[in-house]
């Protein structure tokens, strides 16, 4: 089995344990959670934002989950298709619930030594109402990847009306790319966010939905999906 992940070059060198433990021990699922409420109240996107800001000093914009793969790519994350055995600490996976016909609706981070497991995906479960660490095989029993690596990067969340109006369709011709200044060394415990990647205090809320066709293995219906 192969999976698509997004990997920041320095993530495997960083100690993610303190931020990941805070999420695991304290986080309660809150829909559309705000950055300032982490780690106590999070959804899957604020979890990703909190861990990378605390551990690497990289502040991500908190937008729509379906647009996040392209954002990570523009900030220096590499997209890779790997086997489960090749997972490294800090790898980010995007997926959708296997019970829904939808776009990207969920994300998780691969961590080690959290939650009593040697390794696994840390995510915030909407159903359970809190964070948990589960083995990759178990994670993929509940969630599936319906976009190829290429289309993850080109995908625009169907709720991101500003981008849809700008691009005119749900997939860009090319992955987004813009020069940014990211840290080339691990930060101190109190990180300073890059000036070109300052996070918003609140992600935008969804608006009118747009039905689109997609190059998936199946054609999903487009409807409102929750964050994480």
GIFEN-V82297 format. One record per residue. N is the residue number from 1. PSI is psi in degrees with one decimal (none if undefined). D_CENTER is the distance of its C-alpha to the mean C-alpha in whole Angstrom. Layout:
n = (N & N)
psi = (PSI & PSI)
d_center = (D_CENTER & D_CENTER)
This chain:
n = (1 & 2 & 3 & 4 & 5 & 6 & 7 & 8 & 9 & 10 & 11 & 12 & 13 & 14 & 15 & 16 & 17 & 18 & 19 & 20 & 21 & 22 & 23 & 24 & 25 & 26 & 27 & 28 & 29 & 30 & 31 & 32 & 33 & 34 & 35 & 36 & 37 & 38 & 39 & 40 & 41 & 42 & 43 & 44 & 45 & 46 & 47 & 48 & 49 & 50 & 51 & 52 & 53 & 54 & 55 & 56 & 57 & 58 & 59 & 60 & 61 & 62 & 63 & 64 & 65 & 66 & 67 & 68 & 69 & 70 & 71 & 72 & 73 & 74 & 75 & 76 & 77 & 78 & 79 & 80 & 81 & 82 & 83 & 84 & 85 & 86 & 87 & 88 & 89 & 90 & 91 & 92 & 93 & 94 & 95 & 96 & 97 & 98 & 99 & 100 & 101 & 102 & 103 & 104 & 105 & 106 & 107 & 108 & 109 & 110 & 111 & 112 & 113 & 114 & 115 & 116 & 117 & 118 & 119 & 120 & 121 & 122 & 123 & 124 & 125 & 126 & 127 & 128 & 129 & 130 & 131 & 132 & 133 & 134 & 135 & 136 & 137 & 138 & 139 & 140 & 141 & 142 & 143 & 144 & 145 & 146 & 147 & 148 & 149 & 150 & 151 & 152 & 153 & 154 & 155 & 156 & 157 & 158 & 159 & 160 & 161 & 162 & 163 & 164 & 165 & 166 & 167 & 168 & 169 & 170 & 171 & 172 & 173 & 174 & 175 & 176 & 177 & 178 & 179 & 180 & 181 & 182 & 183 & 184 & 185 & 186 & 187 & 188 & 189 & 190 & 191 & 192 & 193 & 194 & 195 & 196 & 197 & 198 & 199 & 200 & 201 & 202 & 203 & 204 & 205 & 206 & 207 & 208 & 209 & 210 & 211 & 212 & 213 & 214 & 215 & 216 & 217 & 218 & 219 & 220 & 221 & 222 & 223 & 224 & 225 & 226 & 227 & 228)
psi = (134.0 & 151.3 & 157.8 & 126.6 & 164.1 & 125.6 & 125.4 & 131.4 & -32.0 & -5.9 & -39.6 & -18.5 & -16.7 & 155.3 & 99.3 & -4.8 & -40.8 & -47.7 & -39.8 & -39.9 & -38.4 & -41.8 & -46.9 & -40.5 & -27.5 & -23.4 & 135.7 & 140.1 & 129.1 & 121.2 & 136.2 & 42.0 & 147.5 & 152.8 & -43.2 & -12.1 & -10.4 & 146.5 & 6.0 & -40.4 & 118.2 & 160.8 & -171.4 & -33.7 & -43.2 & -27.9 & -49.3 & -46.2 & -47.2 & -47.1 & -44.0 & -30.3 & -44.3 & -35.9 & -33.4 & -10.6 & 19.0 & 115.7 & 116.6 & 146.6 & 139.5 & 95.2 & -133.0 & 143.8 & -36.0 & -20.1 & -5.6 & -37.0 & -42.9 & -35.8 & -45.1 & -40.6 & -44.1 & -23.9 & 5.4 & 0.7 & 141.2 & 137.7 & 131.7 & 145.7 & 114.5 & 170.8 & 162.8 & -33.2 & -17.1 & 3.9 & 142.0 & 155.6 & 131.7 & -7.6 & 135.9 & 133.1 & 141.6 & 139.2 & -178.1 & 157.0 & 132.1 & -13.0 & -2.8 & 147.2 & 99.9 & 180.0 & -160.7 & 124.4 & -3.1 & 154.5 & 156.0 & 162.4 & 134.4 & 125.3 & 165.1 & 140.0 & 25.2 & 139.1 & 22.8 & 2.9 & 149.6 & -39.1 & 162.7 & 178.3 & 123.5 & 124.8 & 167.4 & 116.0 & 119.9 & -37.3 & -45.7 & -22.9 & 10.5 & 176.9 & 150.9 & 159.2 & 125.3 & 153.2 & 143.4 & -40.2 & -40.4 & -37.7 & -43.6 & -7.9 & -29.1 & -27.0 & 153.5 & 156.1 & 118.6 & -6.4 & 142.2 & 166.8 & -42.5 & -45.8 & -20.7 & -42.5 & -32.6 & -9.7 & 140.2 & 128.7 & 133.9 & -15.3 & -9.2 & 75.8 & -32.8 & -46.1 & -38.2 & -40.1 & -34.0 & -45.6 & -36.1 & -4.0 & 166.3 & -2.6 & 128.8 & 157.2 & -35.7 & 155.3 & 148.0 & 143.9 & 123.8 & 138.3 & 131.9 & 162.7 & 104.2 & 155.9 & 136.5 & 6.9 & 162.0 & 139.7 & 168.6 & 178.4 & -27.0 & 92.7 & 154.8 & 117.7 & 144.1 & 140.7 & -25.5 & 2.2 & 42.8 & 131.1 & 147.2 & 150.2 & -16.9 & 131.6 & 153.1 & 152.5 & 159.7 & 156.6 & -142.2 & 138.6 & 151.0 & 125.1 & 134.6 & 156.7 & 149.0 & 151.6 & 54.7 & 173.7 & -22.2 & 161.1 & 108.3 & 160.8 & 148.8 & 119.0 & 169.6 & 131.5 & 151.1 & 162.8 & 106.7 & none)
d_center = (21 & 18 & 14 & 12 & 10 & 9 & 11 & 12 & 16 & 17 & 14 & 17 & 19 & 18 & 19 & 15 & 18 & 19 & 16 & 14 & 18 & 18 & 15 & 16 & 20 & 19 & 16 & 17 & 15 & 16 & 15 & 14 & 14 & 15 & 14 & 18 & 18 & 15 & 16 & 18 & 16 & 13 & 10 & 7 & 6 & 9 & 8 & 6 & 8 & 11 & 11 & 11 & 13 & 16 & 16 & 15 & 16 & 14 & 13 & 10 & 11 & 10 & 10 & 10 & 7 & 9 & 9 & 6 & 7 & 10 & 10 & 9 & 12 & 14 & 13 & 14 & 12 & 13 & 12 & 15 & 16 & 17 & 19 & 18 & 20 & 19 & 16 & 15 & 14 & 11 & 10 & 6 & 7 & 6 & 9 & 12 & 14 & 17 & 19 & 18 & 19 & 16 & 13 & 9 & 9 & 7 & 4 & 6 & 8 & 11 & 14 & 18 & 20 & 19 & 20 & 23 & 21 & 22 & 18 & 15 & 12 & 11 & 10 & 11 & 14 & 15 & 18 & 19 & 18 & 17 & 14 & 16 & 15 & 16 & 18 & 16 & 18 & 18 & 15 & 15 & 18 & 17 & 14 & 14 & 13 & 15 & 14 & 16 & 14 & 16 & 15 & 11 & 12 & 15 & 13 & 14 & 13 & 16 & 16 & 16 & 19 & 20 & 18 & 20 & 23 & 23 & 22 & 24 & 22 & 18 & 18 & 19 & 22 & 20 & 16 & 16 & 18 & 19 & 21 & 19 & 20 & 18 & 20 & 21 & 22 & 21 & 21 & 23 & 22 & 22 & 20 & 21 & 18 & 19 & 21 & 19 & 16 & 17 & 14 & 16 & 17 & 16 & 14 & 16 & 17 & 18 & 21 & 23 & 21 & 22 & 23 & 22 & 23 & 20 & 21 & 19 & 21 & 22 & 22 & 20 & 21 & 20 & 19 & 18 & 15 & 13 & 10 & 9)
